[in-house]
């Protein structure tokens, strides 16, 4: 798996991703504590609104900006996005009102909506062998889990000696370090692709490709499954740990770390599991695991208080939710890669980025607003229903006979045309 790090370009891209995500992880912990300081027991509603704004920026901004920057070299786009993110993170320690959180988060996440799809679509151009790309997906999944494991652990350590506001400075350092590494990275010229057609055509191309491919339609449903536990963990962990269980700040970081441990263990075994069982079995197994674990969370949040069982139950269930999420997320980019070529790949990855985050526009309000209004138990129950619906949709959209069939990539010649059944990837 680690052999792909011998490729110098990929190694520098991976390190840039790691340091940026560590900074993002510090931001997650610090933002929850800032919301708790400003809003108290309503912190869940504040976090839900902030994350909803983040998703709106991702859904509305990512496809448009990808179409606009399609003709630009990837390298300056990535560096510029990192610098904007660093500038916005630097504003967070000086926030004194809830509305200021919302404004800064929108600008910061708009920059992330520029960075992430461009970065993800770049990797297949660097690692062209499917085996190497699968290993890179595992490493990428591990890097994302840094946000849920190493960053909370680092945050817990730092919180013993500094205030949570200092964690925002770590976020700034992460984004600046990422930009610095990208400066010295040689990005393949071909990765910039060929942009043809109107801005509107390029904006919607990826979504139309998704709709014509049955595996990608199943991935849309799986995005809904992933959104349910992620929203629950990010929005309601701080309320359940601090208010219901009455535990200290450091235990919030530990709970988030358990979510990351589950994800990392699955990511490390992903290559072997995919080789033996294929994408369909691995991803749909995760889709079954998540609503099962969420049912346990509903029971826990409805009936368990600050007694002896609440804390260990939380850690176990967060571990299972992380494992289920990784079972879906780690292989998902293989479907995107197989359904596109070098020139259509940025559009497909951007569509996945936008459509997956659109699911959070449903999940975050359920976790935050419903949790604040009706309680954590009803919020968990609503998210369980959401995950069940997504699981059902995934099974229906991805029948067993399509499990190992990849659609033909859309060719370069078809980028500027309106897609048809022949020009858009679909199972054969």
N, C-alpha and C positions, 0 to 999 in steps of 0.2 A: 504493500500500500504506500509506504513512504518513498518508494523508488521514484515516484513522479516528482519528488522534490529535487531530484537531480537536474531537472529541466530549469535552467536559471530564470527564465521569464515567469514560469508558473510559480517558482519558489518565492520570488519577490511579490507577485500578486497575492499569493496566499498569506505571506507575512503582513502585507498591507491590510488584508481582510481581518486577520487576527487582531491586530492592534486597534483597528477601528471598532471591532465588535466588543473588545474588552472595555473600551470607552463607553460604548452604547450600554453595556451591562451595568456599569457604574451609574449611568444616567437613569436606568430603570429603577434601581434601588433608591437613588436620591430623589427622583421625582415623586415616588410614592410617599416618602417621608416629608417632602415639601408639601404635598397635598394634604397630608395628615395634620401638619402644623397649621396650615391656612384654613382647613375646613373641618378638622376633628372627625367625628363619626360620619360625616358626609364625604370623606376622602374617596370612598368608592365611586360616588357620583362624579366627583371631580376627575378621577382617573379615567372613568368611563368616557366622559366628555372629551378629555384630552386625547385619548386613544381613538375616539371616533373622528376627531379632527385630523389626526394622523392618517387614518384610513381614507378620509375624503381627499386629502392631499395625494395619497398614493393612487386612488382610483381615478380622480379627475385630472391629475397632473402628469402621471407617468406616460400614458399613451401619447398625449399631445407633445410633451417635451421630447420623447423618443423620435417622433416624426420630424420635429423641428431640427434636432441635432443629428439626424441620420447621415447628413453629408459631412459632418465634422469629424475630425480624428478623435478616437476614443480617449486618448491620453489627456489632453487638456480638459475635456468634459469631466473626466473622473477627478482630476486634481481640483478643478474649480468647484465641483460639488463638495469635496472634502473641506475646502477653505470656507465655504458658506456654512457648512455644518459646525465647524469650529467656532466661527463668529457667533452663531446663534447660541451654542452651548455656553459661551462666555457670558452671555446675558443672564443666564438662569440664576446664578447666585444672588443677583440684585433684585429678584422678583419679590414684590410685596402684596400683590393682588392676584386673585384667581384668574381674571381675564388676561393678565399678562402671560400666564402659563400657556393659555390657548394660542395667543398670537405667536409666541416664540416657537411653540411646538409645530404650528402650521408651516412656518418658514424653514425650520430645521428639517422637517419630514418631506417638504417639497424638494429640498436638495437630495435627500436620501432616495426619493422617487426618481431622480435623475441618475444617481450613482449606481444603485443596485442592479437594475436590469442591464445596464451597459456593462457592468462588471461580469455578471453571470453569463451573458451572451459571448463574452470574450474568451472564456475558458475552452470551449470546444475548438476554437481556432488555434489554441496553443497546444492542446492535447488531442490529437486526431484519432488515436486508437481507442476503441470502445472500452477496452480493459483499463487503460490509463485514465480515461474519463470517469469510469465508475469509481476508481480509487480516488480521483479528485473530488467526486461527489461525497465520498465518505469523509475525506478531510474537511470539505466545506461544511458538512453537517456537524463535525466535531468543532469547527471554528464557531459556528452559530451557537453550539452548546456552551462555548466559553462564556457567552452572555448570560447563561442560566446556571453556570457552575463556578468557573474561576472568578468572574466578576463579582458575584455575590459574596464569595469567600474573601476576596480582596476587600470588598466593601465592609464586611463584618470586621476584618482586621483593622481597617482604617478608622472605622467608627469608634473603636476603643480609645482613640487618641485625638481625633479631629471631629468637627461637626459635619453633618451631611452635606452642607454647602460646598465643602472642599472636594467632595466627590465629583462635582461638576467640572472642576479643573482637570481631573483625570480624563473626563470625556473630551475636553479640548485637546489635551495632549495626544489622545488616541487618534483623533481626526487629523491633527497636524502631522503626526508620525506617518499615518497612512499616505497623506499627500506627498511627504518627503520621499517615501519609498517608491511611489509611482513616478516621481521625477526621473529616477534612475532605472526605470523599467522600459525595455524595448517592446512596444506593443505591435503585434503584427498588423501590417497595413491592410491586409485583406479583411481584417475583423471589422473595419468601418462599414463594409457592405456597399451596396449600390442602391441608392434611394431613387425610386421612380414613382410617377403618379402624383396626384395632388396630396396636400397635407392631410385632407380628410381620408383619402384612400389609405395612406400609410398609417394613419391613426387607428383605423378600424380593421386593417388587414389581419392582425394577429387574432382578434376576436372571431372573425369570419373563418379563419383556419381552425380555431378551436371547435366551432359549431359543426364543421364538416367531418371531424374525426371522432369516432366513437370512444376511443381511449381517452382523448383529451376532454370529451364531454364527461366521462367518468371522473377525470381529475377535477373538473369543476365541482362535482358533488363531494369529492374527497376534501376539497378546500373548505367546504362547509363543516365537515367533520373536524378538521384541524382547528378551525376558528373557535369552536365551542370550548374545549379545554384551555386553549391559550388565553382566551378572554377571561375565563374564570380565574386562572392562576395569576395573571397580571393585574386584574382589577380587584379581586376580592381577597387575595392572600393577605394584604396589609390589614384589612378590616378584621378578618377572621383571627389572624395571629395576634394583633394588638388589642382588639376590643373584646372578642369572644373568649379567646384562650388567655388573654392578659399576659402575653409574653413580650420580651424586650425586642428592640430593633434588630439585634444580631440574629434572632430566630427567624425573622422574615427572610434574611439572606440565606439561612440554612434551608428553609422551605423551598425557595426558588432553586437552590442548588440541587435538591433531590429531584426536582423536575428535570434538571439538566443531566443528572447522573443516568436516569432512565433513558434519556435520549441518546446519550453517548454510548451506552452499552449496546443498544440496537445498531447505532451507526457503525460501530467497530465490527459487528458481525454481518453487516449488510452485503458485502461483496460475496461472501460464501452463500448466504441465504438467497441472493438473487441468482447465483449460478445454478443452485439446485432447484429452486421453486419458481423463479421468474417474477416479474413485476406484479402481476395480478394477484398472486397468492400472498406475497409479502404485504402489499398495500391494503388489500381487503381484510387481511388479518388485523392490521392496525385499526381499520375502520370498525371492526367488531369489538376490539378491546376498549376503544375510547368510550362509547356509550355505556358499556358494562361498568367501567371505573367511575364514570360520572353518576351512575345510579348510586354507587357507594358514597360518593361525595354528597349527593342530595340527602341521603340518610344521615350522614355525619353532621352536615350543617343544620339539619332540622332538629336533631335530637341530642347532639353532643355539645356540652359546654366546657368550661375550664377544668374539667376533672382529669383523671389519669389517662383516659383513652383518647381524648381529642387530638393531642399532639402526635403520638405515634401513628394514628390512623391517617392524619394529614400527610405525614412524610411518605407512607406507603402508597397512598392514592396519587400523590403528586409524582412519585416515581413511575407508577403505571401509566399515568397520562403522558408523561414525557416519552416513555417507550412507545406508546401507541402513535404519538405524533411523528416520531422519527421513522417508524415503519412506513408512513405515508410520504413524508417529506424527502427522505434520503433518495429513494428511487425516482422521484417525480421528474427530475431534470433529464433522466434517460428517455422518458416519453417525449419531452420537448425536443431533445436533440434528434431523435429518430424521425420526428414529424416535420423537420425543417432542414434547410441546407444553410450554407454559410451566409447567404444573402437575406434569407427570410428569418434567420434565427433571432436577430434582435427583436423582431416584431412578435414572434411567438413567446419569447421570454418576457417581453414587456406585457403582453396580454396575460400571461400567467401571474405576473407580479400584480397587475391591476385587478384582475378578476379574483384572485385569491384574497386580496385585501378588501375587496368589496364585501366578502362574507363577514368581515369584522364589523361592518356598518350595522349588521344585524346583531352580532354576538356581543359587542361591547356595551350597547345600551341595555341589553338583557342582563348582563353581568353587573353593570354599574347602576343604572337608573332603577331597574326592577329590584336589585338588591337593596338599594337605599329605601325604596318605597314599601316593599313587601317583606323584605328579609332575605338572608343569604340562601335559605333552603329553597324558597320558590324560584329564586334566580338560577340555582343549580338545576332544579327540575326543568325549567324552560330550556336551558342549554343542553340538557340530556335529550329532550325531544328534538331539538335542532340537529344534534349529532345522529340520532336515529334516522331522521329524514334524509340526511346526507348519505348515510350508510346504505339505505335502501336505494337511493338514486344511483349510487356507485355500482351496486350489484346489477341493477337493471341496465345501465348504460354500457357495462363492460362484461358481456357474456363470456363464458369459458372458452368458446371456440376462437375468440379474438385475443386470447391471453398472450400469445407469442408473435402476433402479427404487427409489424410496424408499417405505417403508411409511407408511401413514397414522398420524399421531401418536395416542397414546392420549388420549382426551378427558378433560376435567375430571370429567365425570359418572362415569367408570369407575374413578377412583382408589380409591374405597372398595369396589369390587367385586372378586371373584375374576376375574382375566383369563380371557377366552375367546378363541377364534380371531378373533372379530369385534372384541373390545375391545383386543387387543394388536397392535402394528404388525407387519405381515408383508407381503412382496412380493405384488403382485397381478398 
